[in-house]
């Protein structure tokens, strides 16, 4: 019986010839990423261990991105604990450099790796052919101390992509459409694998956007094959080389295969309060907004800023609407600066902010008040996710969000 | 016996404990905000030994371990649902909070009902009605029996 990409990566990490879905295996981890959302708790648990030790400090990457710059004395204490521990133990540490998954993709992840991240959107690394999965801090601590963990080998849902996206339809519309189709638990415990002729029409930014959001369908991980687009990205970002490049075997077992024609995808919006509560943007047009957000690990890359800037150039943000533009990393920020994109956003009246998770996680800059409406390129629209428990978040693409910021209400990305 | 607090499907971890409390220094400081957006008085009403019963896909969303941790800190005996989002499930077992797959219970109970759980037999009793639960895979049962994943680290030399 052949193997899927997920099975091949786990077999490699387990030091076995072959593994199959449903089996539980002990694996070595290539990286363990953690951010300021939970690391302070991990450190507290580490310090209470009878035999505290770090298996391999070079596998650890710690990133302060959720509340940066810090917003309160309590947060400052938690982040200080993280910073001090990283310094004392020689752990790779970033602060203010960008959103954790963007940093990991730009600087660390290579194809074939098995990576635990103490953040649910770790599945983004599938864009680079790596098996990334989100864990809590106890799992993280176990990996930090032993260098390994246990995993159950997931079944795979395969998505065969063909064709090409229409103008102003984005990868984000693709993955939101898929989540709407299979539901918020449609891929629970599963790997989602993306293949097909349509892949050649998707940039690395598009691919990260698709893989990143798979956890919103419950997926354990997302995976893509390595091709020239992947290799060129790795070469341009530190000259990294793959650990291993895997494709699923012809006789691998998939629980289900879906065919998706990219040319059939239309701009969509996820309505409050569930990511799978999907509608074509035309069905929700006219909903008044108080704030628009362009950023996050899902949609804060240079390609997203270029798209937004191309739409807002020559227009103004609507009166009494806040438009937050938050590049996903310093690399993206500086590139946008050099290309003049930030100037275009500022000229239009947007607030350009430092790279961080921002309002996507609802506990830092830009949170919204009672009864307010946000249209966002963030990852989630759960009740209260972006601020007050009685507020409303719509998820849309960089194009839809920017057009809506101009209009002051949700509009089609073709409006301007 | 413990009292039931019943929740609907797709309860995400932002509802269990919202983002703005996650960087508080300790779980003890966070726990008073548990389920704040769904039931503002939950933390003051729940007693040690009580149960959370929910519909499918409980704990979807973020990987924050604070979600099962605040439930455990409030003394919740177990969470019972027809299905769980995988990260919540793994986190719950890892910290020693039973997350039990149980079909039919959600439809049968209302908040305030008294139920009892027999983990060894894998059953839940509501009056004279008994609901079977899915037993944990051996590997996970072992982690739960040890009181979570940390005790196993302490046993390693």
Contacts between the chains, C-beta under 8 A, distances in Angstrom:
chain1	res1	chain2	res2	distance
A	24	B	137	7.1
A	24	B	139	5.3
A	36	B	23	6.7
A	37	B	22	5.7
A	37	B	23	7.4
A	37	B	62	7.8
A	37	B	64	6.4
A	38	B	22	7.2
A	38	B	63	7.8
A	38	B	64	6.3
A	38	B	65	6.1
A	38	B	66	7.1
A	40	B	23	7.1
A	40	B	25	6.9
A	41	B	27	7.3
A	41	B	65	6.9
A	41	B	66	7.2
A	41	B	69	7.7
A	44	B	26	7.8
A	45	B	150	6.4
A	48	B	150	8.0
A	49	B	150	7.2
A	49	B	153	5.9
A	49	B	154	6.3
A	50	B	154	4.4
A	51	B	153	7.7
A	51	B	154	7.2
A	51	B	156	6.8
A	51	B	157	7.3
A	66	B	23	7.5
A	67	B	23	6.1
A	74	B	23	6.4
A	74	B	24	5.7
A	74	B	25	6.2
A	75	B	23	4.6
A	77	B	25	5.8
A	78	B	23	4.7
A	78	B	24	7.8
A	78	B	25	6.1
A	79	B	23	7.7
A	117	B	63	7.9
A	118	B	63	6.3
A	119	B	62	7.6
A	119	B	63	5.8
A	120	B	61	6.7
A	120	B	62	5.1
A	120	B	63	4.2
A	120	B	87	6.0
A	122	B	63	7.9
A	134	B	63	3.9
A	134	B	87	5.2
A	135	B	63	6.2
A	135	B	87	6.8
A	135	B	90	7.0
A	135	B	91	7.7
A	136	B	63	5.7
A	136	B	64	7.2
A	136	B	65	3.2
A	136	B	68	7.7
A	136	B	87	6.7
A	136	B	90	7.0
A	136	B	91	3.6
A	136	B	94	6.4
A	136	B	95	7.8
A	137	B	65	4.7
A	138	B	65	6.1
A	138	B	91	6.7
A	138	B	94	4.0
A	138	B	95	5.6
A	138	B	148	6.7
A	138	B	149	5.1
A	138	B	150	6.4
A	139	B	90	6.5
A	139	B	91	7.2
A	139	B	94	5.8
A	139	B	149	7.1
A	141	B	149	7.9
A	141	B	150	7.3
A	141	B	153	7.4
A	142	B	94	7.8
A	142	B	149	5.3
A	142	B	153	6.3
A	145	B	153	5.6
A	146	B	153	7.5
A	146	B	156	7.6
A	150	B	139	6.7
A	184	B	10	5.5
A	184	B	57	6.1
A	184	B	60	5.9
A	185	B	10	7.5
A	185	B	56	6.6
A	185	B	57	4.0
A	185	B	60	6.7
A	185	B	83	6.6
A	185	B	85	6.8
A	188	B	57	6.9
A	188	B	83	6.8
A	188	B	85	6.4
A	188	B	86	6.1
A	189	B	86	5.1
A	215	B	87	7.9
A	216	B	61	8.0
A	218	B	57	7.0
A	218	B	60	6.5
A	218	B	85	5.8
A	218	B	86	6.7
A	220	B	86	5.8
A	274	B	10	6.2
A	361	B	19	5.1
A	362	B	14	7.5
A	362	B	18	7.3
A	362	B	19	4.6
A	362	B	20	6.9
A	363	B	18	7.8
A	363	B	19	3.9
A	363	B	20	4.3
A	363	B	22	7.0
A	363	B	23	7.4
A	367	B	20	7.9
A	380	B	12	7.6
A	380	B	14	7.2
A	380	B	61	6.3
A	380	B	62	7.8
A	382	B	12	4.6
A	382	B	14	4.5
A	382	B	15	6.8
A	382	B	61	6.2
A	383	B	14	7.2
A	383	B	15	6.3
A	383	B	37	5.5
A	384	B	14	6.1
A	384	B	15	7.4
A	384	B	18	5.7
A	384	B	37	4.6
A	385	B	14	5.2
A	385	B	19	7.3
A	389	B	18	7.6
A	389	B	36	7.0
A	389	B	37	3.8
